[in-house]
Amino acid sequence: MSRIGRLPIKIEEGAKVEYKDGIVTVTGKLGTLSQAIENAHIDVKIEDGFVHVVRNNEMKATKAAHGLYRALIANMMVGVTKGYQKGLVLAGVGYKASLSGTDLVLSVGYSHTVTVKAPAGIKFETPKPEEVLVKGIDKGLVGQTAANIKAIRKPEPYHGYGIHYSDETILRKEGKTNGK
């Protein structure tokens, strides 16, 4: 049995979980998320303040989906109760970020500014001009939005200029030596 799939998910205080017609819906103080269970051999049981994901057979595809759906439901539980955030750092001379309404405006060394529209469910914050926080309740959407922003100016290995995650270490290369 899957080590991840067999773990029960505790229903947090203030959260509500429903399973109906193959769709799991988790509602909390920050919002509502839904996930369709597309494998007919995976079942979701809600009992005694816990959510259990169980599989009905031992087929390879069912085993693979077992841990996946358990992890997705657990991520939804954290998202609607606590939320997710990803930090980005703009490293470079004159690099800065600002907000224009809900959109993020980046000045990252191009001849023009780059505007990033906030997808539904995502909120941008700029605590400092060189820092950006991407916040939301959907873990996948927060991560993908942060990756899209990072792709605007990838960090280069010689000086470290570019956009990188706040917990990421940029591997630096040694520059040219003096021929000896």
N, C-alpha and C positions, 0 to 999 in steps of 0.2 A: 504494500500500500504506500502511496505517496506520503513522504514525510511532511510536505507542506499541505497537501490536500486534506490530510486527516486532522489537522489542527482546527479546533473550533474558533469561531470569531466572536468575541464578546461584543454584545450590542451596547454601545456607549450610552451614558446618561443623556437624554434629550434626543436620541436618535430612534428612528422607527424603520423597520425592515419589512417589506412585503414581497411575496413570491407568488405571481399569478400569471398563467398562460406562458410560462417559460421566460418571464422577465422579472429580474430582481430590481426592486426600487428601494433606495436608501434615502431617507429624509432626515435632515438635521437642522441645526440653527443657521448654518451657512448656505443651505440650499438642498436641492434634490438631484440625485444621479440615478441612472438606470443602466442595466446591462442585460442583454439578451443571452440566455443560455442556449446555444445553438446545437449542443450535443444532446441527443435524445436519451443517452444513457447516464447523464449527470442529473442528479436531483438535489434540491436545496430544501433543508428542513430547518424551521425556526422553532426552538423550544427552550424554555428555562433561561431566557436572556442570552442565548447563544445561537449562532447560525452554523449549521453543519452542512458541508458539501460532500455528498456521497455519490459513488459510482456503482452502477448496476452490473458491470461485467469487467473482464480483464483484458479487453482489446487494447492494442497499442495506442490508438487514437483517443480512446476514453481515458487511459492512464495519463496521456499528455495533457488532456483538457482538465483533468481533475485538479491539479495544482494551480493551473492557470486561472480557472474560475474562482478558486478560493482566494488567490492573491488579488484578483480584480475586485472582489467583494470587500476584502480587507482594506484595500486602498480607497474604495468608495466610503467606507466607514470613517477612516481617518480624514478624508477630504471634507465630508459634510460636518464633522465636529471640530476639527482643528484647522484644516486647510493646508495647502502646500505653498512653498515659496522657493524660488531659485534666485541666487544672487549672481550678478554679472559685474565685472570690473572693466572699465575702459582705461587702458594703459597706453599713453602716448602724449606727445606734446600737443596741447590744445584740444585733446579729445574730451568731449563732454556730452552729457545727455540732459534733456529737459522735457517737460510735459507740455503739450498743447491740447488742452481738454483731456480726452482719454488716450490720445495718441502720444507716442514716444518720438522725439526728434533727436537724432544723433548727429553730432559733428565729429567725424572720425577720419579726417585727413583727405577727404575727397573735395572736389571743387564746389560741391553742393552738400546740403544737409540731407540726411536720409530719414524719412518719416515711416514709422512702423505703426500700422493700425492695430488697435487692441482687439483680438477676437472676442466673441461673446463668452463671458465667464472669466476673462482675464483682466487683471488690474495692474498697471505699472506704477511704481514709486521710484523716486530719485532722492534718497536721503542726502547724498552728496552729488555734485556735478559729474563725478567720475564713477558713480555706482548706480546700478539699476536693480530693482527688485521686481520679479515677475511673480504675481500672486494669483491663486485660484483654487478651486475645489477639485478639479480634475487633474490627477497627477500626470497623465499622459499629455494633456494639452499644455500644462505649465512647462514640462520638459521640452516639448516640441517648439513652443514659442521661444523659450530661451535659446534653443539650438538655432532657430532661424535668425535671431538677433546676433548670435555669435558668428554665424556664417557671413554676416555683412562685412566684417573685417576680422579674419582669422588671425590669431597671434603669430607673429613671425619669430623664428628661433634665434636671431642675432641680438636684437634689442628688447624683445618681448612686447613690442607695440601691437596693439590689436584689442579685441574683446575676448575675455576669458571668464570662466566661472570663478566665483570668489574662493572656492575650495580647491581649485586646480593649480598645479604647479607646472609652469612652462619650462620644458627642457631647453636649455640654452646651448647654443653651439659656440665654439671658440672661433673668433674671427681669423683673418689672415695673419700669419706670422711674418717676421722680418727676414725670411730667407735663410736663417741659420738652422 
